[in-house]
Amino acid sequence: MVPTYYWKDKANFGDLLTPLLLSRFTKVRSTWATPEQAKLVMVGSILGHLPEDWAGVIAGAGKLHEFAPLSLPDARVLAVRGPLTAKSFKGDFVIGDPALLADELVPVEDKQYNLGVIPHWTDKKLEHDPRFLKYGPRIIRVSDDPLAVIREIGLCKKIVSSSLHGIVLADAFGIPRRIEVAPRLLSHPQQEGGLFKWRDYSASLGMRFEVGVTQEADRNRVLEKQYELFDVFDEINCIFRTSNDPPT
């Protein structure tokens, strides 16, 4: 079992993607561990949780606060979420959120909903916004079972989300999406990391970060990132392969 850290203080499908992706794309068996005990981190704005002497593998995580110091000289970096996080590290590694592969965790189905609305777990307003309610949207709860959340996103023709991974999954499925962040993040950019994680992810796909604008990620750019992330999972498999694995 590889001790793996991801944030789980609140039920949030994005943070819970790490074990699902490992199970789908590697032979690695993982178990949750504290930041100090973990050997692997993948999804989420969690790099600031790690102690400075941490010597595990980073495979896609990001920073939460742009100007918070981050020094992990002993870490092995395979991937980080975006180019803004990447400024904290040296060397060659993939730029991309592993959640871009999460669309492969569920079967592809015909669209059922014209619009899906995905509020962040702290967002109490988005699902009541009359601008979107008039379309009879499907309200998708990030606290639900992660596979159910992913499936429901895939059933939508368009997505409005104040959850970053709602946007990432829309991009994975090739769905037009609109970012809606809490007003307090626009007026108080230091709260909850402000807009940093949004700008970091948007930059990973060469997109402008825009609030309240329907955008669609370049499909070729998404596919390029997905192929690179497949290689990251292959490398994870090699690093953590155990003697119990069947021969290849």
N, C-alpha and C positions, 0 to 999 in steps of 0.2 A: 504493500500500500504506500503510495506517495503522499506525504502530508502536503495538503494544498490549502491555501488561504483564499477566501473570498468573503465579502461583507454579507452578513446574514442577520443583522440586528432587526431588520424589517423584511417582511416577505416582498421580494421584488424580483421579477423574472430575469431581469438583466444580470443581476449579481449571481443568480443561481444557474447561469448557463455554463459555468466552468466545468462542473462534473458531467453535465450532459454532453458537452462537446468532446471532452476527453474520452468518454465512453463510446461515442460515435466514431471518432476519427483516430483513436489510438488503442493499443492494448493495455494502456496504463490503468491500473486500479487506484483510485484516489480516496483519501479520507480527509475531512476537514481538520485543519490545525490552526493554531494561533499564528499571528505573523512571525513571532520569534521561532516557532517550531517548524514552520512551513518550508518546503523545498521548491514550491512552484506557485506562481501567481499568474492569472491569465486575464480575466475580464473585470473591469471596474476601475474607478478612480481611487486606487488603494495603495499606490506606491509610497505615499506619505505615511502609511501605517507600519512600514517595515523598518526595523532597526538598522542603524548605519553599518553594522558589521554583517548584515545579512548576505548569505553566500548562495542563495538559490537561483532558480531560473525564472526570468521574466519573459512571458510569452503573450504580450498584448495589452497589459494593463497601462493605466495612465496616471498622471498627477491630477489632483483636485484643485490645488491653489497654484496659480501661475508663478508667483514670486516666492513661494515657500522653498527654502533650501532643500535640495535632495542630493544626497551623496551615498551611493551604493557601490563603492569601488570593487567589491568582491562578487557582485551579482553577475550572472551570465545572461546577457540580453539577446533573446531571439527575435522579439518584436515588441513594439510599444504602440499605443493607440493612435498617436498622431505626431506630426513634426514638431509641435510645440513642446510636448513631453520629451521628444527625442533630443532636445537641446541639453538635457541633463546628462546625456551619455555620450561616450565616444565609441567609434567602431561602426561596423556595418551590420544592420539588422533590418527586419521588415517593419514597415510603417502600416499599421492596419488593425482594426478592432476584430478579434476573433468571432464576434457575434455576426459578422458578415457571412459566416458559414451556417448560421443557425436555421436558415430556411430549409436546409437539407435534413433537419431533424423531424420534419413532418411531411406527409404526402402532399403533392400539388393537387389542388381542387379548384373547381370553377368558382368564380367570384359570386358572393351572395349579398354583399353590402356595398352600397354606393360610397359610404364614408365610415371610417373607424376613428374614434376619438380615444386617445390614450393619455389619461392624466398621470403625471408623476405622483408618487405616493404622498407627497406633501401638498399636492394641488387640489384644492377643494372647489375651484371655480370653473375649470375648463368644461367639465361635463354639463354645466348649466348655462354655458355661453349661448345666447340666442342666435348668434351668427352661424352656429353649427347645428343647433337643435332643430332648426327648420328643415334640415335634410333628413331627419329621422335617423341619426347615426347609431352605429353599434358602439356602445361604451365598453372599452376593453380595460379590465382591471389588472394592473401590474402585479397585484398580490395573488392572483389566481395561479393555478398550476402552470409552470413555464411552458410546457408543450401545448397546453390549451391556449395560452396567450399567443404563442407563435402561430398556431393554426388559424386563430381568429384574425390576426394581422394579414395572413396570406389570403384570407377570404374577402378582403376589402379592395375596392377600386382606388380609393384615396385614403390618406392617413393625415390626421392632425394630432400632434403629440407634444406634451411638455416633458415626456420621458425620453432621454437620449436614446435608449435602446429601442424605443418605439420607432424612432427615426432610422436607426441602424437596420432594423428588420425590414422596414419599408424599402430601404435601399437594396437589401439582399434580395427581396422579392421583385424589385423593379417597379415599385408602386410610387406614384407621385405623392409628395408629402409636404406638410407645412409645419414649421416649428412654432410653437407657442410657449414661451417661457413665462414664469411668474413675474408680474410687474416689479416685485421687490428685488429681483435679480438685475433688472435694468437700472433701478435707482440706487441699489446698494450692491455693487459688484463683488464685494468681499464675502457676502453671505453664501454659504454652501459652495464656495469656489466660484461663484458668479457665473460668467459665461465662458470660462476657460475651456471646460471639457467640450462645449459645443464648438468653439472655434478650433480646438485641437482636432476633433473628429472631422469637421467640415474640411479643414485643410488637408487631411489625409486623402480626400477624394478630389482635391483641387477645386473645391466649391467655395463660394462666398457664403459666410454665415449670415443669414437673413431671417429675421423674425416676422411672421405674418405674411410670408410670401410662399406660394406653392412652387416647389422645385422638384426636379427629377434628376437623380444622380446619373452621370454618364455610365451607360451599361458596360461599355468596354473597360472603363476605369474600375468598376466594381468587380468585373470578372478577373481583371489583372490582380487586384488585391486578394480575391478568393484563391487564385492559383498560388500566390505567394504564401498565403496562410496555410494551405494544404502542406506546403513544404515545412512550415513551422511545426505542424503536428507530426510530420514524419521525423523531424529532429527531436521532438519531445519523446517520441517512441524509442528512438535510439538511446537517448540519454538515460531514460528510466527503465529500459528493458530489464526484466528480471530473469533469473534462471528458471522460473516457472512458466515462462512464455513458451508456446509451442515453437518448434524450429520453423524457419522460413526458407 
